[in-house]
Amino acid sequence: MSFNNSSQILITGENTINHVQGNQVNGTINADTVNFNTGQEVVNRTVNDEFRYVRRGDMITLKEIHSEEIADWEWERKYGKVTGKHKAWRTTCTVEIYPNRQTKFTAVMYEGEDAECVWEKEFEKFTRTRNSLVAQLFGINRSVIPMLIFHDELIPLAHFFNEESIWMHVYIEHLRINMECSLNHLWMNTTSSVLFSGPDGPPVPVFWSCAVKSIVVPTTIDMLKDDTCLRFFINFGSSLDNIVLRCAYMGYRSPYLNNLVPATAEDHQSKDSDHPNWRSSTHPYLYFLWWNTPDHLPMNVIGGLRFDTVYSPSMEAVARWPRGAGSLWGWQLHTTRLAEETVLDDGLTRFHLDLTRGEKVYLQARSKCLKLWRGWLSQSSRIFDAIDNMERKENFFVVLPVRLKIRSIRRPAASRTLRNDEHSVKETPSTPIYLFLHPLPMSVSEYVSWVDGHFYFWSFDPTGQSRMSEEECERWGLPVLTVSTWLNSVELYSWSIHVYTALRDWQKARGFDPATSDWARHMHCPEFEILSNLSRVREDQGQFVLVTLIHALIDYDYQKKRKLAARGGKHLQGQGSVHSGSGCMYCSF
């Protein structure tokens, strides 16, 4: 019992005090003296008291959004704990709270031995800010399953991210940069229709964009529409060109020959008597060209596929990287023994061998596939228009070779000494020794030849006209070079229709004509050579249809005149040929 607005009260003798506050309570105090001396009441409040305490029994789970175990890297980076010694799980749900079930909330629950540790760290994170771009904390629960409850129903990026949209990639990456958060921290607020940063959510499966840091994007959900995004980003012009093109070529797919040319599936099983050793088991770097790899490789089908060419779904060559536009291969040296790389007119690559620097030779040949992809996609609209193709664009493909890794091994009888009957004399050649590498493979069959070991020779001649014999190579202790493939297999790459559509729309918005190679040249890409005769076939077919139609109309006109003449008792003199005369309106063109 307390006495409001009173202090220093003295009660003596036998008295009865009736004090009513809330419900009436009657009581008797029998004492000589009762002293009441109350000072200012002190309440110690904590940050927890700033948020509603929500009992577990008052929360009704509507659906689970995501559940995951806290990863080792999170323990170390986010929570400052030793990895491998802690266990906790995080589950995110959409909930309602009794008794007012008209509003939905988003709850994150923590379970496991170290759940309390994770809860405290994440509670601290969301109580340090009231930024409108960060999810707002509504309430907490401190039971054995502690929880954080956020205002409103939130949807994680992974649940609405559209992989089939270049503009979604471009927008979301800019939004992430603006908010300085990771992709799995982006959420949609279904109440305010905005995007912001929130708790950990499910990972986004595929992402390949980059951003211009100076561009600040709106946070409203209408930016998730392609046309809205395009209208916004076109304001930044050329600064977005490379980002749009990068999003396009990084959105590749890896189809299989089985899907593209199913009619040849049976042919894949036929054996080539001239090449009985062309088996998938001995050429694993061709394994991923098929979904169901045949035992015997049909080199008559795949051998001619080139690494600088775009193919139609029927495996017809459509367009090619132009001659003189630079190589689509590049050398990467990992040794000091080779120097002075020179490409000769006949395509040979020459290196000078330095005998004074180490003993090993190691280099790699890497495909410059991005140059080909950028070139193709930047002018794909022009090429599709030229060949008059409107169907199955998603099945046009290019072939990507695997990186080649070249290493040296010692010869079994290798020696850099000249031996006589009594002793050995170490000798160094008086003229330079050169390593010549054959032109890097530009087709599947050439690639097979390279990997089989036919790719180099040694020579004293800087022009490569003469080759050192096996005996000379042994005499000077020159290493044997072997080649191996690096990373997976030769593969096919194609792009979905939405990629081609987005690039066409971007070119139009930028003021370029998609039917030309203007944007490709603007992007410093060479103009591809168009190889396909599909357009010629369609043109011939169109002319045939037109001629057939003209003949039908002429015949119809002639028959009509005959009927009219017959009714009038007249005969058509001099009209024995339906093509005679020059007055027919159908022949005027």
C-alpha positions in Angstrom: 0.0 0.0 0.0 1.3 3.5 -0.8 0.2 7.0 0.1 0.2 9.1 -3.0 1.6 12.7 -2.7 2.5 12.1 1.0 5.6 11.9 3.0 6.8 12.0 6.6 3.6 10.4 7.9 3.4 9.6 11.7 0.6 7.4 13.1 0.3 7.0 16.8 -2.0 5.2 19.1 -4.6 2.7 18.2 -6.1 3.8 14.8 -7.8 2.3 11.9 -6.8 3.4 8.4 -9.0 2.6 5.4 -7.1 3.0 2.1 -8.8 2.3 -1.2 -6.8 2.0 -4.4 -8.3 -0.1 -7.1 -10.3 -2.8 -5.2 -11.2 -1.8 -1.6 -9.0 -3.4 1.1 -10.1 -3.1 4.7 -7.4 -3.6 7.3 -6.5 -2.6 10.9 -3.1 -1.5 12.2 -2.5 -1.9 15.9 0.8 -0.3 16.9 2.1 2.4 19.1 4.0 4.1 16.3 4.2 3.4 12.5 6.7 5.5 10.5 6.3 5.8 6.7 9.3 7.5 5.0 9.2 6.9 1.2 11.7 8.5 -1.1 11.6 8.7 -4.9 11.0 5.3 -6.4 13.9 4.1 -8.6 13.3 1.8 -11.6 16.3 0.4 -13.5 15.2 0.1 -17.2 17.2 -1.7 -19.8 17.1 -1.6 -23.6 15.0 -4.8 -23.5 12.2 -2.7 -21.9 12.0 -0.5 -25.1 10.4 -3.4 -27.0 7.3 -5.4 -26.4 7.7 -8.7 -24.6 5.8 -11.3 -26.6 5.0 -14.6 -25.0 5.6 -17.7 -27.2 2.0 -18.8 -26.6 0.7 -15.6 -28.1 2.5 -16.1 -31.4 0.7 -18.1 -34.1 3.1 -19.3 -36.9 1.6 -18.9 -40.4 4.5 -20.1 -42.5 8.2 -20.8 -42.3 10.3 -18.6 -44.5 13.8 -20.0 -44.0 15.7 -22.2 -41.6 19.5 -22.8 -41.4 22.3 -23.7 -39.1 24.7 -20.9 -38.2 27.7 -21.5 -40.4 31.3 -21.7 -39.1 32.3 -18.5 -40.9 29.5 -16.6 -39.1 30.7 -17.7 -35.7 34.1 -16.3 -36.4 33.2 -13.2 -38.5 29.9 -12.0 -36.9 30.0 -13.4 -33.4 33.7 -13.5 -32.6 33.6 -17.2 -31.6 35.9 -20.1 -32.4 34.6 -22.1 -35.3 33.6 -25.7 -34.9 32.7 -25.4 -31.2 29.2 -23.8 -31.3 25.8 -24.9 -32.4 22.7 -22.8 -33.1 19.9 -22.7 -35.7 18.0 -19.7 -37.0 14.4 -20.0 -38.3 12.4 -17.2 -39.8 8.6 -17.3 -39.9 5.6 -15.1 -40.6 3.4 -14.9 -37.5 0.3 -13.3 -36.0 0.2 -12.1 -32.3 -2.8 -12.8 -30.1 -5.2 -11.1 -29.5 -4.9 -8.7 -32.4 -4.6 -11.1 -35.4 -5.2 -8.4 -38.0 -1.5 -7.6 -38.4 1.3 -9.9 -39.5 4.8 -9.9 -38.1 8.1 -11.6 -39.0 9.8 -13.6 -36.2 13.3 -14.9 -36.1 13.7 -17.8 -33.7 17.0 -19.1 -32.3 17.6 -22.7 -31.1 20.5 -24.7 -30.0 23.2 -24.6 -27.3 24.5 -21.2 -28.2 21.1 -19.6 -29.3 21.3 -17.0 -26.6 24.7 -15.8 -27.9 23.4 -15.3 -31.4 20.2 -13.6 -30.2 22.2 -11.1 -28.2 24.4 -10.1 -31.1 21.5 -9.7 -33.5 19.4 -7.9 -31.0 22.2 -5.4 -30.5 22.5 -5.0 -34.2 18.8 -4.0 -34.7 18.6 -1.8 -31.6 21.5 0.5 -32.7 19.6 2.1 -35.6 16.3 3.6 -36.5 17.2 3.9 -40.2 14.1 3.7 -42.5 16.1 1.4 -44.7 16.5 -1.2 -41.9 13.8 -3.5 -40.6 12.2 -2.2 -37.4 12.1 -4.3 -34.3 8.7 -4.7 -32.6 9.2 -7.1 -29.8 11.3 -9.8 -28.2 11.1 -13.1 -26.4 13.7 -14.4 -23.9 12.6 -17.9 -23.4 14.6 -21.1 -24.1 13.9 -20.3 -27.7 14.6 -16.6 -27.9 13.1 -14.5 -30.7 13.2 -11.2 -32.4 9.9 -10.0 -33.8 9.9 -7.4 -36.6 7.1 -5.1 -37.7 5.1 -6.3 -40.7 5.2 -9.3 -43.0 8.6 -9.4 -44.8 9.5 -11.3 -47.9 13.2 -12.2 -48.5 14.8 -11.3 -51.8 15.3 -15.0 -52.7 11.5 -15.5 -52.8 10.9 -12.8 -55.4 14.2 -12.5 -57.3 13.7 -13.1 -61.0 16.7 -14.8 -62.5 15.3 -14.3 -66.0 15.6 -10.5 -65.8 18.8 -8.6 -66.5 17.2 -5.5 -65.0 16.5 -7.3 -61.7 20.2 -8.1 -61.5 21.3 -4.5 -62.2 18.8 -2.9 -59.8 19.3 -5.3 -56.9 23.1 -4.9 -57.1 22.8 -1.1 -57.0 20.3 -1.4 -54.1 22.7 -3.7 -52.2 25.6 -1.2 -52.7 23.4 1.7 -51.5 22.3 -0.2 -48.4 25.8 -1.6 -47.7 24.5 -5.1 -47.0 24.6 -8.6 -48.5 22.0 -10.0 -50.8 20.5 -12.3 -48.3 19.8 -9.3 -46.0 17.4 -7.7 -48.6 13.7 -7.9 -47.8 10.4 -6.6 -49.2 8.0 -4.9 -46.7 4.5 -6.0 -47.8 2.9 -3.1 -45.9 4.9 -0.2 -47.1 5.9 -1.7 -50.5 9.5 -0.8 -50.1 12.8 -2.8 -50.0 15.2 -2.6 -47.1 17.9 -4.4 -45.1 16.8 -6.9 -42.5 17.7 -10.2 -40.7 19.5 -13.0 -42.4 17.4 -14.6 -45.1 17.8 -17.4 -47.6 20.6 -17.1 -50.2 19.9 -15.8 -53.7 20.7 -18.7 -56.0 22.4 -16.9 -59.0 23.7 -13.4 -59.2 26.2 -11.8 -61.6 25.8 -8.0 -61.7 28.0 -5.0 -60.7 27.1 -1.4 -60.0 28.0 2.2 -60.4 28.4 3.3 -56.8 27.4 6.9 -57.4 23.9 5.8 -58.6 21.3 5.9 -55.9 18.2 3.8 -56.8 14.6 4.1 -55.5 13.6 1.5 -52.9 10.0 1.1 -54.0 8.9 -2.2 -55.4 7.9 -0.8 -58.8 11.6 -0.9 -59.6 11.2 -4.7 -59.8 9.5 -4.2 -63.1 11.7 -4.4 -66.2 10.2 -1.4 -68.0 10.5 0.8 -64.8 14.1 -0.2 -64.4 14.9 0.5 -68.0 13.4 4.0 -67.8 15.4 4.7 -64.7 18.8 3.4 -65.8 18.7 4.9 -69.3 19.2 8.3 -67.6 22.8 7.2 -66.8 23.6 6.4 -70.5 27.0 4.9 -71.3 28.0 4.4 -67.7 25.6 1.4 -67.7 26.6 -0.1 -71.1 29.3 -2.4 -69.7 27.2 -3.4 -66.7 24.2 -4.4 -69.0 26.4 -6.3 -71.3 28.2 -8.1 -68.4 24.8 -9.1 -67.0 23.9 -10.5 -70.4 26.9 -12.7 -71.0 27.1 -13.9 -67.4 23.6 -15.2 -67.8 24.7 -18.1 -70.0 23.3 -21.6 -69.9 25.1 -24.8 -70.7 23.0 -26.9 -73.1 23.9 -30.4 -74.4 24.0 -31.7 -78.0 21.3 -34.2 -77.0 18.9 -31.3 -76.5 20.0 -29.3 -79.6 20.2 -32.0 -82.2 18.2 -35.0 -80.9 18.0 -36.5 -84.3 21.7 -37.3 -84.2 21.5 -39.2 -80.9 21.4 -42.5 -82.6 24.3 -41.5 -84.8 26.4 -40.8 -81.7 26.5 -44.5 -81.0 27.9 -45.4 -84.4 31.6 -46.1 -84.6 34.1 -44.6 -86.9 36.3 -47.4 -88.2 39.0 -44.9 -89.1 39.3 -43.6 -85.5 38.5 -46.5 -83.2 40.2 -44.8 -80.2 37.9 -41.8 -80.1 36.2 -42.8 -76.9 34.8 -40.7 -74.2 36.9 -42.6 -71.6 40.1 -41.5 -73.3 38.9 -37.9 -74.0 37.2 -36.8 -70.7 37.5 -33.2 -71.7 34.7 -33.7 -74.2 32.5 -35.4 -71.6 30.0 -32.5 -71.0 29.0 -32.0 -74.6 26.3 -34.6 -74.0 23.9 -35.3 -71.2 24.3 -39.0 -71.9 27.9 -39.3 -73.2 28.3 -41.9 -75.9 30.9 -44.5 -75.6 32.4 -43.6 -79.0 32.9 -39.9 -79.8 31.3 -38.9 -83.2 34.1 -36.7 -84.4 32.4 -36.5 -87.7 29.7 -34.6 -85.9 31.7 -32.5 -83.4 35.2 -32.3 -84.8 34.4 -29.3 -87.0 32.8 -27.2 -84.2 34.9 -24.1 -83.8 35.6 -21.9 -80.8 35.2 -18.6 -82.7 31.8 -19.3 -84.2 28.1 -19.0 -83.3 26.0 -22.0 -84.3 22.2 -22.4 -84.9 20.3 -25.2 -83.1 20.9 -27.4 -86.2 24.7 -26.9 -85.7 24.9 -24.6 -88.8 27.6 -21.9 -88.5 25.8 -18.6 -88.3 28.5 -16.0 -87.5 32.2 -15.9 -86.8 34.8 -13.7 -85.0 36.4 -11.8 -87.8 39.9 -12.4 -89.1 42.4 -9.8 -87.9 40.4 -9.0 -84.8 42.9 -10.7 -82.5 43.3 -14.1 -81.0 40.7 -15.7 -78.8 43.5 -17.4 -76.9 46.2 -16.0 -74.6 49.3 -17.3 -72.9 50.0 -17.1 -69.2 53.6 -17.8 -68.2 54.4 -19.4 -64.9 58.1 -19.8 -65.5 61.2 -17.7 -66.0 62.8 -20.1 -68.5 60.7 -18.8 -71.4 60.9 -15.2 -72.6 60.3 -13.0 -75.7 56.9 -14.3 -76.8 56.6 -13.8 -80.6 53.7 -14.8 -82.9 55.0 -15.5 -86.4 53.1 -15.0 -89.6 52.3 -18.7 -90.0 50.6 -18.7 -86.5 53.5 -20.3 -84.6 54.3 -18.9 -81.2 58.0 -18.6 -80.4 59.7 -18.4 -77.0 63.3 -18.1 -76.3 64.6 -20.7 -73.8 66.8 -19.4 -71.1 69.0 -22.2 -69.9 70.3 -20.3 -66.9 67.0 -19.9 -65.2 65.7 -23.0 -63.5 64.8 -26.3 -65.0 61.0 -26.4 -65.3 58.7 -25.0 -68.0 55.1 -24.2 -67.0 52.5 -22.1 -69.0 48.8 -22.0 -69.7 46.7 -21.2 -72.7 43.5 -19.5 -71.6 40.5 -18.9 -73.8 39.4 -15.2 -74.1 35.8 -16.3 -74.3 34.5 -13.0 -72.9 35.7 -11.2 -76.0 33.6 -13.6 -78.1 30.6 -13.5 -75.9 30.6 -9.7 -75.7 31.0 -9.5 -79.5 28.2 -11.9 -80.2 25.7 -10.4 -77.7 26.4 -6.8 -78.6 25.3 -7.5 -82.2 23.1 -10.5 -81.9 20.0 -8.5 -82.9 21.8 -7.5 -86.2 22.7 -11.1 -86.9 19.2 -12.5 -86.1 17.7 -9.9 -88.4 20.1 -10.7 -91.1 19.3 -14.4 -91.1 15.6 -13.6 -90.5 15.5 -15.9 -87.4 12.6 -15.4 -85.0 12.5 -18.8 -83.3 14.7 -20.9 -81.0 17.1 -18.0 -80.3 17.8 -19.6 -76.9 19.4 -22.6 -78.6 22.0 -20.7 -80.6 25.3 -21.5 -79.0 29.1 -21.1 -78.9 31.7 -23.7 -77.9 34.0 -22.9 -75.0 37.4 -24.8 -74.9 39.0 -25.8 -71.6 42.2 -24.1 -70.5 45.4 -25.9 -71.6 48.1 -26.5 -69.0 51.6 -27.2 -70.4 54.3 -28.6 -68.1 57.8 -30.0 -68.5 59.0 -33.4 -67.5 62.5 -34.8 -67.6 63.5 -37.2 -70.3 64.3 -40.6 -69.1 67.8 -40.4 -70.7 68.1 -36.6 -70.5 71.6 -35.3 -70.2 73.3 -31.9 -70.8 76.7 -33.5 -71.0 78.8 -34.8 -73.8 80.3 -38.1 -72.9 83.6 -39.5 -74.2 85.4 -42.7 -73.2 86.8 -41.3 -69.9 84.8 -38.3 -68.6 81.9 -36.0 -69.2 82.1 -32.4 -70.3 79.3 -30.0 -69.5 78.4 -28.0 -72.6 76.2 -25.0 -73.4 75.0 -24.4 -76.9 76.5 -21.4 -78.7 73.2 -20.4 -80.4 69.8 -19.7 -78.8 67.3 -22.5 -78.4 63.7 -21.7 -79.3 60.4 -23.3 -78.3 57.8 -23.3 -81.0 54.1 -23.9 -80.2 51.7 -24.7 -82.9 48.7 -22.4 -83.4 46.3 -22.8 -80.6 43.3 -25.0 -81.5 40.3 -23.3 -83.0 38.1 -26.4 -83.4 37.3 -29.6 -81.4 39.4 -31.8 -83.7 42.4 -29.4 -83.4 41.9 -29.4 -79.6 42.1 -33.2 -79.5 45.3 -33.2 -81.6 46.8 -30.7 -79.1 46.0 -32.7 -76.1 47.3 -35.9 -77.8 50.7 -34.2 -77.7 51.2 -32.7 -81.2 51.7 -29.1 -80.2 55.4 -28.1 -80.0 59.0 -28.5 -81.2 62.5 -27.2 -80.4 64.7 -25.4 -82.9 67.9 -23.4 -83.3 66.3 -21.6 -86.2 64.4 -18.4 -85.2 62.0 -18.9 -88.1 61.1 -22.4 -87.1 62.0 -23.8 -90.6 64.0 -26.6 -89.1 63.4 -28.8 -86.1 65.8 -30.3 -83.6 65.9 -34.1 -83.7 65.2 -36.3 -80.7 68.9 -36.9 -80.3 69.7 -33.2 -80.2 66.9 -32.6 -77.7 68.4 -35.3 -75.5 72.0 -33.9 -76.0 71.0 -30.5 -74.7 68.8 -31.8 -71.9 65.7 -30.2 -73.3 62.5 -31.1 -71.4 59.6 -33.1 -72.7 56.4 -31.0 -72.7 53.0 -32.5 -71.8 49.6 -30.9 -72.0 46.6 -31.4 -69.8 43.2 -29.8 -69.6 42.2 -27.6 -66.7 38.7 -27.4 -65.2 35.9 -29.7 -66.5 35.2 -30.1 -70.2 34.7 -28.4 -73.5 31.1 -27.0 -73.2 28.4 -25.3 -75.2 27.1 -21.9 -74.0 23.8 -20.3 -75.0 21.6 -17.4 -73.8 17.9 -17.2 -73.0 15.5 -15.1 -75.1 15.1 -12.6 -72.3 18.8 -11.7 -72.7 18.5 -11.0 -76.4 15.3 -9.0 -75.7 16.9 -6.9 -73.0 19.9 -6.1 -75.1 17.7 -5.0 -78.0 15.6 -2.8 -75.7 18.7 -1.2 -74.2 20.2 -0.4 -77.7 16.9 1.2 -78.7 16.7 3.2 -75.5 20.3 4.3 -76.0 19.6 5.6 -79.5 21.3 2.8 -81.4 19.7 0.8 -84.2 19.7 -2.9 -83.2 19.7 -3.9 -86.9 23.3 -2.5 -87.2 26.6 -3.2 -85.4 26.7 0.4 -84.2 26.4 -0.5 -80.5 29.0 -3.3 -80.9 31.5 -0.8 -82.3 30.6 1.6 -79.5 31.5 -1.2 -77.1 34.8 -1.8 -79.0 33.7 -5.1 -80.4 34.6 -6.2 -84.0 31.8 -6.7 -86.5 31.1 -10.5 -86.9 31.2 -12.2 -90.2 27.7 -13.6 -91.1 28.1 -17.1 -92.5 24.5 -18.5 -92.5 22.6 -18.9 -95.7 19.3 -19.2 -93.8 18.3 -15.7 -95.0 19.1 -16.7 -98.6 17.0 -19.8 -98.3 14.1 -17.9 -96.8 14.4 -15.2 -99.5 14.3 -17.9 -102.2 11.3 -19.5 -100.6 9.6 -16.1 -100.4 10.2 -15.5 -104.1 8.9 -18.9 -104.9 5.7 -18.3 -103.0 5.3 -14.9 -104.6 5.7 -16.3 -108.1 3.3 -19.1 -107.4 0.7 -16.6 -106.1 1.2 -14.4 -109.2 0.6 -17.4 -111.5 -2.5 -18.4 -109.6 -3.9 -14.8 -109.9 -3.2 -14.6 -113.6 -4.8 -17.9 -114.2 -7.9 -16.8 -112.1 -8.1 -13.6 -114.2 -7.9 -15.5 -117.4 -10.6 -18.0 -116.4 -12.8 -15.1 -115.4 -12.5 -13.5 -118.8 -13.2 -16.7 -120.6 -16.5 -17.1 -118.7 -17.5 -13.6 -119.4 -16.7 -14.1 -123.1 -18.6 -17.3 -123.3 -21.7 -15.7 -121.9 -21.5 -12.9 -124.5 -20.9 -15.4 -127.3 -17.4 -14.2 -127.9 -14.1 -16.1 -128.2 -10.8 -14.9 -126.8 -8.7 -14.7 -129.8 -5.0 -14.5 -129.5 -5.1 -15.4 -125.8 -3.9 -18.9 -125.9 -1.1 -18.2 -123.4 -2.1 -17.0 -119.9 1.2 -15.0 -119.8 0.7 -13.2 -123.1 -0.1 -9.5 -123.1 1.3 -6.7 -121.0 -1.9 -5.2 -119.6 -2.3 -7.7 -116.7 -2.2 -5.8 -113.4 -0.4 -8.6 -111.7 2.4 -8.5 -114.2 3.0 -4.8 -113.9 5.7 -5.4 -111.3 
